[in-house]
Amino acid sequence: MLPDQCTTTMKVLVTGASGFLGGRLCHFLLSHGHSVRAFVRPTSDVSALPSPSDDVALEFAYGDVTNYPSLLAACSGCHAVYHAAAIVESWLPDPSKFFDVNVGGLKNLLRVVKETGTIKKIVYTSSFFALGSTDGYIADESQMHSAKSFCTEYEKAKTIADNIALEAARQGVPIVIVCPGVMYGPGKISAGNILARTLIERFNGRLPGYIGNGNDRFSFSHVDDVANGHIQAMEKGQPGQRYLLTGENASFTQVFDIAADITNTKRSWINIPLFVIELYGWLSVLFCIITGKLPLISPPVVYCLRHQWAYSCDKARRELNYKPRNLTQGLQDILPWLKKSGFIKY
């Protein structure tokens, strides 16, 4: 627990501040009265963040988590760090980037904490992928990834980073680990907001049916609930502990049906086999190699869909007062926003 600053105000650094989660987290921290330093790359799109002014306690620090001097400078004068910087993609032409950012960035931050001695607490954004799949059951924070196989390089990198964070905690580093589910909500349409991207494909007719046979199961969490969970983790979370900031466990078939009911549109009537989606994924990868445009669907996405990723957030409810909305409530929020923003029609 930080000294009184946790329940009043403090100066915090947010890495990955231009991302889907990082941006929402900055807004929430500012609304709680905190002074925020947003750590972004010089080329980052920061249009979703408020402009620094006398009325907004926000400042920008430029650099990269893979660049130690820039991260060290960004931490100067801060009491706490929300480490949300990550590459969130299912596939990249150069997989080493997953490890440079998702693993190397955390290592650099831990080195900064030891060198400066001024950071009192870290909330590290891990991932449900770091706990491993849950085929046929619901897991909690005690599950450790078997590390025998990985669906994606992202999953592998986040698992390695999760272990590094746990080891750092055992060595006395004041780090709290939070593991969001499949995040979604109004905001940046990116790989971190994959459900929004999938709904766009669905309502624009590019995804004409259900994905597979509906055996997939994911834990969906609204980005605003996750952002609130991060703030509660800073105030109430115990160093060395993991907290699952997940939500309702459901399949994409259920998501599509709920979305159809909310929008008064027809439900899908066909199922697209996963082998067809995997073939499309390989074609998308080939297209990426030619054009440089990252694919929405890639074979690793299909590998994930062949498993279940269902989790319980009971621990976060008890210890952090985490209050996730259900999937229907979340979709009632994002679907009108997607329509108003011009991404979908219904």
VENSUL-V495957 format. One record per pair of residues at least 12 apart in sequence whose C-alpha atoms are under 7 Angstrom apart, sorted by the first residue. I is the first residue (numbers start at 0). J is the second residue. D is the distance in whole Angstrom. If there is no record, write none. Layout:
i=I j=J d=D
i=I j=J d=D
//
This chain:
i=0 j=234 d=6
i=0 j=235 d=7
i=1 j=119 d=6
i=1 j=120 d=7
i=5 j=234 d=5
i=6 j=234 d=7
i=8 j=32 d=6
i=8 j=33 d=5
i=9 j=33 d=5
i=9 j=34 d=6
i=9 j=78 d=7
i=10 j=33 d=6
i=10 j=34 d=5
i=10 j=35 d=6
i=10 j=77 d=5
i=10 j=78 d=6
i=10 j=79 d=7
i=11 j=34 d=6
i=11 j=35 d=5
i=11 j=36 d=6
i=11 j=77 d=5
i=11 j=78 d=6
i=11 j=79 d=5
i=11 j=80 d=6
i=12 j=35 d=6
i=12 j=36 d=5
i=12 j=37 d=6
i=12 j=38 d=7
i=12 j=74 d=7
i=12 j=77 d=6
i=12 j=79 d=6
i=12 j=80 d=5
i=12 j=81 d=6
i=13 j=36 d=6
i=13 j=37 d=5
i=13 j=38 d=6
i=13 j=80 d=6
i=13 j=81 d=5
i=13 j=82 d=6
i=13 j=83 d=7
i=14 j=37 d=6
i=14 j=38 d=5
i=14 j=39 d=7
i=14 j=81 d=6
i=14 j=82 d=5
i=14 j=83 d=5
i=14 j=84 d=5
i=15 j=38 d=6
i=15 j=39 d=6
i=15 j=83 d=5
i=15 j=84 d=4
i=15 j=85 d=7
i=16 j=37 d=5
i=16 j=38 d=6
i=16 j=39 d=6
i=17 j=39 d=6
i=17 j=43 d=6
i=17 j=44 d=6
i=17 j=45 d=5
i=19 j=186 d=6
i=19 j=187 d=5
i=19 j=191 d=6
i=19 j=192 d=7
i=20 j=222 d=6
i=20 j=226 d=7
i=21 j=83 d=6
i=22 j=47 d=7
i=22 j=48 d=6
i=23 j=223 d=7
i=23 j=226 d=7
i=24 j=226 d=5
i=27 j=226 d=7
i=29 j=56 d=7
i=34 j=56 d=5
i=34 j=57 d=6
i=35 j=56 d=6
i=35 j=57 d=5
i=35 j=58 d=6
i=36 j=57 d=6
i=36 j=58 d=5
i=36 j=59 d=6
i=36 j=60 d=7
i=37 j=58 d=6
i=37 j=59 d=5
i=37 j=60 d=6
i=38 j=59 d=6
i=38 j=60 d=5
i=38 j=61 d=6
i=38 j=62 d=7
i=38 j=73 d=7
i=39 j=60 d=6
i=39 j=61 d=5
i=39 j=62 d=6
i=39 j=63 d=7
i=40 j=61 d=5
i=40 j=62 d=5
i=40 j=63 d=6
i=41 j=61 d=6
i=41 j=62 d=7
i=60 j=73 d=6
i=64 j=100 d=7
i=64 j=104 d=5
i=64 j=107 d=7
i=65 j=99 d=7
i=65 j=100 d=6
i=65 j=103 d=6
i=65 j=104 d=5
i=67 j=107 d=6
i=71 j=111 d=6
i=77 j=118 d=7
i=78 j=117 d=6
i=78 j=118 d=5
i=78 j=119 d=6
i=79 j=118 d=5
i=79 j=119 d=6
i=79 j=120 d=5
i=79 j=121 d=6
i=80 j=120 d=7
i=80 j=121 d=5
i=80 j=122 d=6
i=81 j=121 d=6
i=81 j=122 d=5
i=81 j=123 d=6
i=82 j=122 d=6
i=82 j=123 d=5
i=82 j=124 d=6
i=83 j=123 d=7
i=83 j=124 d=5
i=85 j=100 d=6
i=85 j=101 d=5
i=86 j=100 d=7
i=86 j=101 d=7
i=87 j=153 d=7
i=87 j=190 d=6
i=87 j=191 d=6
i=88 j=153 d=7
i=88 j=190 d=6
i=89 j=151 d=6
i=89 j=153 d=6
i=89 j=297 d=7
i=89 j=299 d=6
i=89 j=300 d=6
i=90 j=297 d=7
i=90 j=299 d=7
i=94 j=152 d=7
i=97 j=152 d=7
i=97 j=153 d=6
i=97 j=156 d=6
i=98 j=156 d=5
i=101 j=156 d=6
i=101 j=157 d=6
i=101 j=160 d=7
i=102 j=156 d=6
i=102 j=159 d=7
i=102 j=160 d=5
i=105 j=160 d=7
i=119 j=173 d=7
i=120 j=173 d=5
i=120 j=174 d=6
i=121 j=173 d=6
i=121 j=174 d=5
i=121 j=175 d=6
i=122 j=174 d=6
i=122 j=175 d=5
i=122 j=176 d=6
i=122 j=229 d=7
i=122 j=232 d=7
i=122 j=233 d=6
i=123 j=174 d=7
i=123 j=175 d=6
i=123 j=176 d=5
i=123 j=177 d=6
i=124 j=176 d=6
i=124 j=177 d=5
i=124 j=178 d=6
i=125 j=157 d=7
i=125 j=161 d=6
i=125 j=176 d=6
i=125 j=177 d=6
i=125 j=178 d=5
i=126 j=157 d=7
i=126 j=178 d=4
i=126 j=179 d=6
i=126 j=180 d=7
i=127 j=178 d=5
i=127 j=179 d=6
i=127 j=180 d=6
i=128 j=154 d=5
i=129 j=144 d=6
i=129 j=154 d=6
i=129 j=157 d=5
i=129 j=158 d=4
i=129 j=161 d=6
i=130 j=142 d=6
i=130 j=143 d=5
i=130 j=144 d=5
i=131 j=144 d=5
i=132 j=306 d=6
i=132 j=307 d=6
i=132 j=308 d=5
i=133 j=307 d=5
i=133 j=308 d=5
i=133 j=309 d=6
i=134 j=306 d=6
i=134 j=307 d=5
i=137 j=309 d=5
i=137 j=310 d=5
i=137 j=311 d=6
i=138 j=309 d=7
i=138 j=310 d=5
i=138 j=311 d=6
i=139 j=310 d=6
i=139 j=311 d=5
i=140 j=241 d=6
i=140 j=242 d=6
i=140 j=243 d=6
i=150 j=299 d=6
i=150 j=302 d=5
i=150 j=303 d=6
i=151 j=299 d=5
i=165 j=239 d=6
i=168 j=238 d=7
i=168 j=239 d=5
i=169 j=239 d=7
i=173 j=238 d=5
i=174 j=238 d=5
i=174 j=239 d=6
i=175 j=236 d=6
i=175 j=237 d=6
i=175 j=238 d=5
i=175 j=239 d=6
i=175 j=240 d=6
i=175 j=241 d=6
i=176 j=240 d=6
i=176 j=241 d=5
i=176 j=242 d=6
i=177 j=241 d=6
i=177 j=242 d=5
i=177 j=243 d=6
i=177 j=244 d=6
i=178 j=242 d=6
i=178 j=243 d=5
i=178 j=244 d=6
i=179 j=220 d=7
i=179 j=225 d=7
i=179 j=243 d=6
i=179 j=244 d=4
i=179 j=245 d=5
i=180 j=218 d=5
i=180 j=219 d=5
i=180 j=220 d=5
i=180 j=244 d=6
i=180 j=245 d=4
i=180 j=246 d=7
i=181 j=217 d=7
i=181 j=218 d=6
i=181 j=219 d=5
i=181 j=220 d=6
i=182 j=219 d=6
i=182 j=220 d=5
i=182 j=221 d=6
i=182 j=222 d=5
i=183 j=195 d=6
i=183 j=220 d=7
i=183 j=221 d=5
i=183 j=222 d=6
i=184 j=221 d=6
i=184 j=222 d=6
i=184 j=333 d=5
i=185 j=333 d=6
i=185 j=336 d=6
i=199 j=342 d=6
i=199 j=343 d=6
i=202 j=343 d=6
i=202 j=344 d=7
i=203 j=343 d=6
i=208 j=267 d=5
i=208 j=268 d=7
i=208 j=269 d=5
i=208 j=270 d=5
i=208 j=271 d=6
i=209 j=252 d=6
i=209 j=267 d=6
i=209 j=269 d=6
i=209 j=270 d=5
i=209 j=271 d=6
i=210 j=251 d=7
i=210 j=252 d=7
i=210 j=270 d=6
i=210 j=271 d=5
i=210 j=272 d=7
i=210 j=273 d=7
i=211 j=270 d=6
i=211 j=271 d=5
i=211 j=272 d=5
i=211 j=273 d=5
i=212 j=270 d=6
i=213 j=250 d=6
i=213 j=251 d=7
i=213 j=252 d=5
i=214 j=250 d=7
i=215 j=250 d=5
i=215 j=304 d=5
i=215 j=305 d=6
i=215 j=306 d=6
i=215 j=307 d=5
i=216 j=248 d=6
i=216 j=249 d=5
i=216 j=250 d=4
i=216 j=307 d=5
i=216 j=308 d=6
i=216 j=309 d=6
i=217 j=248 d=5
i=217 j=249 d=6
i=217 j=250 d=6
i=217 j=307 d=6
i=217 j=308 d=5
i=217 j=309 d=5
i=218 j=245 d=6
i=218 j=246 d=5
i=218 j=247 d=5
i=218 j=248 d=4
i=218 j=249 d=6
i=218 j=308 d=6
i=218 j=309 d=5
i=218 j=310 d=6
i=219 j=245 d=6
i=219 j=246 d=5
i=219 j=247 d=6
i=219 j=248 d=6
i=220 j=245 d=5
i=220 j=246 d=5
i=220 j=323 d=7
i=221 j=329 d=6
i=224 j=322 d=7
i=224 j=323 d=6
i=225 j=244 d=6
i=228 j=244 d=7
i=228 j=321 d=6
i=231 j=319 d=5
i=232 j=319 d=6
i=235 j=319 d=6
i=236 j=319 d=7
i=242 j=314 d=7
i=242 j=315 d=6
i=243 j=312 d=5
i=243 j=315 d=6
i=244 j=312 d=6
i=244 j=315 d=7
i=245 j=310 d=7
i=245 j=312 d=6
i=246 j=312 d=7
i=246 j=323 d=6
i=246 j=325 d=7
i=247 j=325 d=6
i=247 j=326 d=6
i=248 j=309 d=6
i=257 j=327 d=7
i=258 j=330 d=7
i=261 j=331 d=7
i=262 j=345 d=6
i=273 j=301 d=7
i=277 j=297 d=7
i=277 j=298 d=5
i=277 j=301 d=6
i=280 j=296 d=5
i=280 j=297 d=4
i=280 j=298 d=5
i=281 j=297 d=6
i=281 j=298 d=6
i=283 j=296 d=7
i=283 j=297 d=7
i=284 j=297 d=6
//
